[in-house]
Amino acid sequence: MLIFKRRNVVKTLCQSNLIRVNGHSSKASKQIREGDILEIDTLQGIRKIKVLKIPKGNICKQNKDLFYEELSS
């Protein structure tokens, strides 16, 4: 959903327990559903993202706001 540029980045973050789905540590293979809250530990702090919709295929950068929203921490 264009949150990260590469899947390898997500895999590395999951292996380091830096990504949580609905408050639980997650593997890169975790199936994400509409309404899930992602918490991503970054150097700037925790980034919270709510999944609004799951895309059926590739999406354009202009349309990424239709699929998730940033929540204030």
Secondary structure, 3 states (H helix, E strand, C coil): CCCCCCHHHHHHHHHCCCEEECCEECCCCCCCCCCCEEEEEECCEEEEEEECCCCCCCCCHHHHHHCEEEECC
